[in-house]
Amino acid sequence: MSSPRVTLYANVSPAAQCVTVALEELDIPYEIKTLSLIDKEQKSDWYLKINPNGRLPTLIDHSKEDFAVWESSAILLYIAQHFDTEHKISYDPVSEPKLYSEQLQWIFFAHGGIAPMYDESTRLFSVLEGRLKDREWLVGPHYSLADIKAFLWIHGAKIIGLNLVDYPNLQKWLGRIVSRPKTDKAMGIPERMDVETFVKKPIEETRAIGAALFGFKKVE
Ligand SMILES: N[C@@H](CCC(=O)N[C@@H](CS)C(=O)NCC(=O)O)C(=O)O
C-alpha cells in the first residue's frame, strides 16, 4: 500500500465525508483519524492548533510540510487544485471559467445554504430539484465537487424528518451518485451513516444527533 499523501481528521458527517468521497474518487492515498465528539476531542488544544474552529474535518498535506486545511469546501478546492490536475471531479478555472464559476456557486450554496439552514431545507431542496430537472449533474457534463459537496446533506435528510418523495429529480441524482463504487466506498469511511437507525430514535435524540452530525446547531 502506498504511504498516505494526506491525513484527514474526520467523523461520520456530511461535512467530513464529502472529503473522503473526493479522496476516494481521485485514488489519493490517505489516512483517516477519527475524533470523538462526545469526548470533545475536536476542542483539544492540539487540534485547535490545526483547526481554530474546533470542528471536523481537517486535512493535513504531508507533501507540503504538513500544511493544514480546514472547512470542508476549502478542503475540496485544495484537493482539486493539487490532486485533480486532470479535472476528473472538478473544473479548470482557466480553460473552463464558466463551469468553474458555476461549480463555486453550487459549492457555496451547499456550504452556506443547505448546511447551516438544514432546519428549513425544503425550499433549498426545491432549488436543487429545479436545477436537476434537465441535467444529470449540478454543473457541466460530469460529476464534480458541487455534487460531492451537496449530496450527503440530501442523503441524510431523513434524519431530520424530510423525505425525498416530492423530489424525483433529487432522488435520481442521488441514485446516480451513490451507485459510483468509489463514492459508495467513501461513504463507509470512517463509518457508514446509519440513517434508518437514527430515524427510529426519539425525536429529541434524533435532533441532538442531527445537530452534532450536521453542525447546524451547537449541542452542549
Ligand atoms: N463549516 C464547517 C462545518 C464543520 C462541522 O460542522 N463539523 C461538525 C461535524 S460533526 C463538527 O465538527 N461538530 C462538532 C462541533 O461543532 O463541536 C465545514 O464545512 O467544515
The ligand as an SDF file (V2000), in Angstrom:
LIG
                    3D

 20 19  0  0  0  0  0  0  0  0999 V2000
  -18.3780   24.6640    8.0730 N   0  0  0  0  0  0  0  0  0  0  0  0
  -17.6780   23.5080    8.5860 C   0  0  0  0  0  0  0  0  0  0  0  0
  -18.6510   22.7030    9.4460 C   0  0  0  0  0  0  0  0  0  0  0  0
  -17.9700   21.5750   10.1090 C   0  0  0  0  0  0  0  0  0  0  0  0
  -18.8720   20.8950   11.1130 C   0  0  0  0  0  0  0  0  0  0  0  0
  -19.9530   21.3800   11.4620 O   0  0  0  0  0  0  0  0  0  0  0  0
  -18.3930   19.7590   11.5910 N   0  0  0  0  0  0  0  0  0  0  0  0
  -19.1290   19.0340   12.5720 C   0  0  0  0  0  0  0  0  0  0  0  0
  -19.1090   17.6010   12.0920 C   0  0  0  0  0  0  0  0  0  0  0  0
  -19.9330   16.5360   13.0890 S   0  0  0  0  0  0  0  0  0  0  0  0
  -18.3980   19.1570   13.9240 C   0  0  0  0  0  0  0  0  0  0  0  0
  -17.1900   19.0900   13.9630 O   0  0  0  0  0  0  0  0  0  0  0  0
  -19.1730   19.3010   15.0130 N   0  0  0  0  0  0  0  0  0  0  0  0
  -18.6150   19.3460   16.3360 C   0  0  0  0  0  0  0  0  0  0  0  0
  -18.6400   20.7170   16.9750 C   0  0  0  0  0  0  0  0  0  0  0  0
  -19.3070   21.6280   16.4510 O   0  0  0  0  0  0  0  0  0  0  0  0
  -18.0170   20.8590   18.0190 O   0  0  0  0  0  0  0  0  0  0  0  0
  -17.1610   22.6470    7.4070 C   0  0  0  0  0  0  0  0  0  0  0  0
  -17.8560   22.5590    6.3930 O   0  0  0  0  0  0  0  0  0  0  0  0
  -16.0570   22.0890    7.5280 O   0  0  0  0  0  0  0  0  0  0  0  0
  1  2  1  0
  2  3  1  0
  2 18  1  0
  3  4  1  0
  4  5  1  0
  5  6  2  0
  5  7  1  0
  7  8  1  0
  8  9  1  0
  8 11  1  0
  9 10  1  0
 11 12  2  0
 11 13  1  0
 13 14  1  0
 14 15  1  0
 15 16  2  0
 15 17  1  0
 18 19  2  0
 18 20  1  0
M  END
$$$$
